[in-house]
Amino acid sequence: MTMTETIRAAIVDDEDLGRRKISRLLKEDEEVEIVGEFAGGEEAITVLRELKPELLYLDIKMPGIDGFTFLHEVSATFTPIVIFVTAFDQHAVQAFQVHALDYLLKPFDRERFQDSLRRAKEQVHQRRDGSVNQKLIDLLNESTRAHPPVPRERIMVKTAGRISFLKTDEIDWIEAQGDYVRLYAQGRKFLIREKIGEMEQQFSGDRFVRIHRSTIVNVERIKEMQPLFYGEYAVILNDGTRLTLSRSFREKVFSRLARA
């Protein structure tokens, strides 16, 4: 492996001894390059959004912002392989619910760390192998945007390095995240490189309606609507998800629902 192919890693841990131990063990591996070490989540967010490390060692209990909140804050910008590092084992279940690769409980030994790193490296290489697939997805989705079918019936997404197709009628709702959108589909989530306005144009019709500047919802998933203040409404989906219908989209939404 050449130097340009090193795995970019970052460490976010408020304990100085913890950071130094992880750093020392990572530096023993020539395939890994440490691009940043941080004592707190707030400090790290801005920098890591620019650096976009492929591998992230992340403490859970930190002052100001915990590891789970940190991960949520950066998820729209980059999605590293995550290894949580903490002294509190009660967070283990939650760690795996956010799809962390591993969970190192302090104090951990060299063998445990190296086993975790080995699996992390495998995951990074699998993602890199899938980068061509992602470029293909982007190209084909761009072509679809230029000549959108009426109606659009499926979207290409990448899962575990493989291209798959998501039927639009499986989508519950869509959330804007900058130049990306996150698709929520029957308990699954997919992040794709499209803007919310483009999605609205592609999904215009009877199945989907935009209820907020950052939200599009499948009308078949709406269970009820509850009035809020200033003309807004709470939109409750069948799975319990609670969204907001903003006043500026209210007339359009009620007109669409009247045809349901």
N, C-alpha and C positions, 0 to 999 in steps of 0.2 A: 504494500500500500504506500502511495506517495504522500508527501506532506499535504498536498492539496486535498487529499481524500480523508484527512483526519476527521474524527467525529467531534463536533463542537459540543462541549458540555458546560453547564453552569451550575452553581451551588447557591441555594438560598437557605440560610440557617442563621438564626440569631445567636447561636452559641459558637464562640470563637474556636473552642477545642473541636467541636463537631465539624466545622468547616475545614479546619486544618487537617483533620484525619481523612476526610473524604478527598481533599485536594492531594494529600500525600499518596493515597492509594491510586487515584486516577493517574497521577504523574508517572507511576510505574508502568503504565500501558502506553506504548508508543502510538497506538491508534487513536488516542484521545487527546484533544486539545481543550484546555479549560479557558473559556472566553470571558468568564466573569464569576466573582465570588461576592456575595452580598449578605449583609447582616439582617436585612428586613425586606418584606415584600414591597412596601411602597417605594423604597429606593430602587428595587430591581425592575419594577414593571416597565418604566419608560425606557431603560437601557436595553432590556431583553426584547422589547418589541422591535428594536432596531437590529439586535444581534441575531435573534431567532435561533437559539441553540437547538440542536437535535435531541439532546439528552439533558434532563433537568433533575437534579437532586433537590428535593423541596421539603423543608421542615413544615410541620402542621401548626404547632402552637408558637406563634410569633407575636410580638407587640405590634399593635396597629392594624394588622391584617393577617388572617390565618391562611394556611396553605390552600384550603379549598376556595376561599374568596380570591386569592391570588390567581389560581388556575382559571377561574371564571373570567377574571379581568383580562387575561392575555389570550384566551381561547380563540377570539376572533382574529387575532394577528398571527399567531403561530401555535402549532400543536405538537409539542415535544413528547418524546418518550419520558414518562414521569416515574421517578422512584421516590416515594415518600420516606422521610427519615425522621423518626420521632421516638421519644421515650414513653409515649402514652399509647398502649396497645388497644384502648377502647375505640380508637379511630380506624381500626383496620378495615372494618366492613365498609365504612363510608369511603375510604380510600379506593377500594376496588370498585365501588359503585360509580366513581368518576373515571374508571378505566385506567387507573394507575397500573404500570407494569409490575411493580413490586413494592414492598413495604418493609423497610429495614428498621428493626426495633433496637434502639440503643440500650446497652452497648453491643455492637455486632463485631464479629471477628473478621479477619482477612478472608477466610475461606467463604464465609457467607457473602461478603461484599463482592468478591470476584465471581461467584456464581451468578449474582444479580447482574453484574456488569456484562458478563458473557451473554446473558439473555437479552440485555438491552442492546448490545452491539448487533445481535442477530436481527432485532426488530428494526434498527436503523438501516441496516443493509437491505432488508425487505422493502422498507419505504423507498429507499433510493432506487431499487429495481423497479418500483412502481411509478417513478417520476415520469418516465416516458408515457405510461398510461395516463397520468394526470394531464400531460400536455395534449394527448389525444382527446381526452374529455373536453378540455378547454376549446380545442379547435373545432370539434364537432358541435359543441354547445353554441359556439360563436356562429357556426353555419346555421344552426337551428334558429338562433335569434334573428339572423338576417332573412331567413325564409321560414318563419314559424308556421307549423301546421295548424289547422283550425278544426277542432281544438287540439292543443298539445296533449298527447296521451301518456308520455313517459319522459323521464329525465335520466341522464347518465350520471352516476355517482361512483366514487371509488371507495371500496371497503376492503381493508387488509391487503392493499396493493392490487386489487382486482377491479376491473370495470364491471358494474352491474347496472341494471335498469330498474328505476323506481317508477311505478305507475302513479300518475298524478292523483287518481282517486284514492290512493293509499295515504296521501298527505293530509294531516289534520290541520296544520297551520304553518305559516312561514314568517320568519322573523328577520328583519334587516340587521346586518352587522357590517356597516361601512360598505365596501365594495363587494361584500359577500352576503349571502343569505343562508340561514340555517333552516333546514326542513325538518319538521317534526312529523313522524309517520309511525303511528301505532307503537309507541315506546322506543323507536329508533330516532337518531338524529344524524343529519348529514350536512356538512358545510360545503357549499359550492360557490364558485366565483361568478356571481351574477348580482345585479343590483335589484332592489325591491321594485323599482319602477318598471324594469324589464320583465320581471316576473308577473307584474300586474297586467301588462300588455299581452303576454303569452297566455295567461290564464283568464283573460276577459271572457265572460260568458256566464252561464248559470251556476257553475259549480263553485267558484271562488269569488270572494268579495274582499276588497280592502277596507279595513275598519279603523286603521290608524296609519300615520305616516311610516311606521315601522312594522306593520302587521297585515298579513293577508290570511283569511281563514276559509276553510272548506265549510260551506253553509250547512252541509249535511251533518257536520259534527256539532253544530250549535244546539245546546240543550235548553238554555233559557237566557234571558237578558234582564238585568236588574238596573233600574235608574240610579244614577249617581248625582253628583252636583254639576251645575252649569251645563246641563244638556248632554253630559256624557253618560254612557251605560257600561255596566260590567257584562261581558260576554262569557258565559259559562259553557265549556265544552262537555261532551259526554264523559270524558275521562277526568273531569274535575278541574282542568286547566282554566284559569281565570285571566281573561284578556280585557282590554279597554277599547270601547268604541268611542272615538273622539267626536266632538261636535261637528267638525268640518266634514266628516264622512257620514254623518247620521242620515241625511236625506237619501243619499245613494244606497245605503245599506237597507233602510226601511223599504225603499222602492223595490230592491232586489228581493227581500224576504216576503214581500206581499205577493210575489209571483211563485213562491215555493209551494 
